[in-house]
Amino acid sequence: MKVSIFVPSHITGFFSIKEDENPLKKGSCGAGVLIDSGVKTSIQTIKKENNEIHQIQIRINGKKDPKMS
């Protein structure tokens, strides 16, 4: 199974954090502009044979991140 999603880019105009001990009242407030440029993110499951341990691989533009090896 493969799932993909497009995430648009955002330019933040202003941003503030609202701290509160109550997690239901904690959050943030801000505004900015969405732009058409963005990224497409995909995740795909690969069936393993013989009950092998599943591994997570992260690729950026189809290439493995050398720091994640």
C-alpha positions in Angstrom: 0.0 0.0 0.0 1.2 3.5 -0.8 -0.2 6.8 0.4 0.9 10.2 -0.8 0.0 13.7 0.2 0.9 17.2 -1.0 1.8 19.7 1.7 1.8 23.4 0.6 4.5 25.8 1.7 3.7 28.5 4.2 5.4 31.9 4.9 4.7 32.9 8.5 3.9 36.5 9.1 3.7 36.4 12.9 3.5 33.6 15.5 3.0 33.5 19.3 3.0 30.7 21.8 0.2 30.4 24.4 1.6 28.7 27.5 -0.8 27.2 30.1 -0.6 24.4 32.6 -3.8 23.0 31.3 -3.0 21.2 28.0 -6.5 22.0 26.7 -5.7 25.7 26.8 -2.1 25.5 25.5 -1.4 26.3 21.9 -0.3 28.9 19.4 -1.6 31.7 17.3 -0.3 33.1 14.1 -0.9 34.1 10.5 0.8 33.9 7.2 0.5 33.1 3.5 0.2 29.7 1.8 2.0 29.4 -1.5 1.5 26.8 -4.2 5.1 25.4 -4.0 5.3 22.6 -1.5 6.4 19.0 -1.1 4.8 15.7 -1.9 5.3 13.1 0.8 4.8 9.4 0.4 4.8 6.3 2.6 4.8 2.8 1.4 4.6 -0.6 3.2 6.7 -3.4 1.9 5.8 -7.0 2.8 8.7 -8.9 4.3 9.3 -12.7 4.0 9.9 -15.1 6.9 8.7 -12.7 9.6 11.7 -10.5 9.2 11.9 -7.3 11.3 10.5 -4.3 9.5 12.9 -1.4 8.9 12.2 2.3 8.3 14.0 4.0 5.5 13.9 7.7 4.9 14.6 9.0 1.4 14.7 12.6 0.2 14.2 13.0 -3.5 14.7 9.3 -3.9 18.1 9.2 -2.0 18.8 7.8 1.4 20.0 10.3 4.0 23.6 9.3 4.9 23.0 10.4 8.5 20.2 7.8 8.8 22.4 4.8 7.8 
